[in-house]
C-alpha cells in the first residue's frame, strides 16, 4: 500500500510505501530475508516461510551445500519444520511464501501437505513446476505468484551473475 504526502519544508510530494502486517507483501519480505541468509552462506538464494492463522510457523532457506543434501530446498525444510510445529503432516490451513517458483520435487511434497495456498515471487523458467502445470499441486491448493517479483528475480539473477564472474 502506498500513500502520498506533501513535505512542508520543500513542497514536494513524497510517496511512502507501507507494509501491511499479515499481507502477502509482508510475508514475502520475510521469505526474502531467508533468501538473503542463503546467499550469505553461498547457497542459491531461495527463502520460504509458512504461515498459519497470520503467524509464521516455519522459516527456512536453501541449505543444499551446507547439509550436502540435494533435497534441502527452502520449501522442503519449511514443510518439515511446519509439520513438526503443528504435529501434523497436513498443512491445510497454511500458506507457503517462497521467493522462487518451486521445482517439481518441492511441488510433489507440497501436493501431499495439502497446503491451502502457495505464493511465489519469481518464476523459474528452467526448473519450475509450472512447466508441467498447476495440476502438480493438490486440487484444493490456491496458487498466486508475482508478489515482490522484481526483488525475488533480482536476487537470483544477481547471485548467478556473481557466480559466473
C-alpha positions in Angstrom: 0.0 0.0 0.0 1.3 3.5 -0.8 0.3 6.9 0.4 1.5 10.3 -0.8 2.2 13.2 1.5 3.3 16.8 0.8 6.6 17.9 2.5 6.0 21.2 4.2 9.6 22.3 4.0 10.3 21.6 0.3 6.7 21.5 -1.0 7.4 18.2 -2.9 5.1 15.2 -2.9 6.6 12.2 -1.2 5.3 8.7 -1.8 5.5 6.4 1.2 5.3 2.6 0.7 3.8 0.9 3.8 3.8 -2.8 4.5 0.6 -4.0 5.9 1.2 -6.6 8.6 -0.2 -10.0 7.7 -0.3 -9.2 4.0 1.3 -11.3 1.2 3.8 -8.5 0.7 4.9 -8.6 4.3 5.3 -12.4 4.4 7.2 -12.4 1.1 9.5 -9.8 2.6 10.2 -12.4 5.4 10.9 -15.0 2.8 13.3 -12.6 1.1 15.1 -12.2 4.4 15.6 -16.0 4.5 16.8 -15.9 0.9 19.4 -13.3 1.9 20.6 -15.8 4.6 21.1 -18.4 1.9 23.0 -16.0 -0.3 25.3 -15.0 2.6 26.0 -18.8 3.1 26.9 -19.3 -0.5 23.6 -21.1 -1.2 21.2 -20.4 -4.1 19.2 -17.5 -2.6 15.7 -19.0 -2.1 13.8 -18.4 1.1 10.5 -19.7 2.4 8.1 -19.1 5.2 4.9 -21.0 6.1 2.1 -19.0 7.7 -0.8 -20.4 9.7 -3.5 -18.1 11.2 -1.4 -15.0 10.3 1.6 -16.3 12.2 4.9 -17.5 10.8 5.2 -21.1 12.0 8.2 -22.1 9.9 11.0 -20.3 8.0 13.9 -21.6 6.1 16.3 -21.1 3.2 18.2 -23.4 0.8 20.8 -25.5 2.6 21.8 -28.0 0.0 25.5 -27.0 0.2 25.8 -26.8 4.0 23.9 -30.1 4.5 25.3 -31.8 1.4 21.7 -32.8 0.7 20.1 -32.2 -2.7 16.7 -32.2 -1.1 17.4 -29.4 1.3 15.5 -26.8 -0.6 13.9 -24.0 1.3 10.4 -25.4 0.7 11.3 -28.9 1.9 12.9 -27.6 5.1 10.0 -25.3 5.8 7.5 -28.1 5.3 9.3 -30.3 7.8 9.5 -27.5 10.3 5.8 -26.6 10.0 4.7 -30.2 10.2 6.7 -30.6 13.4 5.3 -27.4 14.8 1.7 -28.4 14.1 2.2 -32.0 14.9 0.5 -32.9 11.7 1.7 -33.9 8.2 -1.1 -31.9 6.6 -0.8 -28.1 6.3 -4.4 -27.5 5.2 -4.8 -24.1 6.7 -1.3 -22.8 5.9 0.2 -20.6 3.2 3.7 -21.1 1.8 5.6 -18.0 0.7 8.6 -18.7 -1.4 10.9 -16.4 -3.3 11.2 -18.7 -6.3 8.7 -20.9 -8.1 9.1 -24.4 -6.5 10.7 -27.2 -8.5 8.9 -30.4 -9.4 10.3 -32.2 -6.3 9.0 -29.5 -4.0 5.7 -29.3 -5.8 5.3 -33.0 -5.2 5.9 -32.5 -1.5 3.5 -29.6 -1.5 0.8 -31.8 -3.0 1.0 -34.2 -0.1 0.8 -31.4 2.5 -2.5 -30.2 1.1 -1.5 -26.6 1.7 -4.2 -24.0 1.4 -2.1 -21.6 -0.6 1.3 -21.3 -2.4 2.6 -17.8 -3.1 5.8 -17.4 -5.0 7.7 -14.3 -6.1 9.8 -15.1 -9.2 9.2 -17.7 -11.9 11.7 -20.4 -12.7 11.5 -20.9 -16.4 14.1 -23.8 -16.4 13.2 -25.8 -13.3 9.8 -24.5 -12.1 6.9 -26.9 -11.7 4.6 -24.7 -13.8 6.3 -26.1 -16.9 4.1 -29.1 -16.1 1.1 -27.2 -14.8 -0.7 -26.4 -11.6 -2.0 -30.0 -11.5 1.1 -30.9 -9.6 -0.4 -29.2 -6.6 -3.3 -30.5 -4.6 -6.7 -29.6 -6.1 -7.6 -27.5 -3.1 -4.4 -25.5 -3.2 -4.7 -21.9 -4.4 -1.7 -20.6 -6.4 -0.6 -17.0 -6.5 2.6 -15.6 -8.0 4.4 -12.3 -8.7 4.5 -11.0 -5.1 7.6 -8.8 -4.9 8.6 -10.3 -8.2 11.3 -7.8 -9.1 13.1 -8.2 -5.8 12.9 -12.0 -5.9 14.0 -12.2 -9.5 16.9 -9.7 -8.9 18.2 -11.8 -6.0 18.5 -14.9 -8.1 19.8 -13.1 -11.2 22.5 -11.2 -9.3 23.6 -14.4 -7.5 24.2 -16.3 -10.7 25.8 -13.2 -12.4 28.3 -13.1 -9.5 28.9 -16.9 -9.8 29.8 -16.5 -13.5 32.5 -13.8 -12.8 
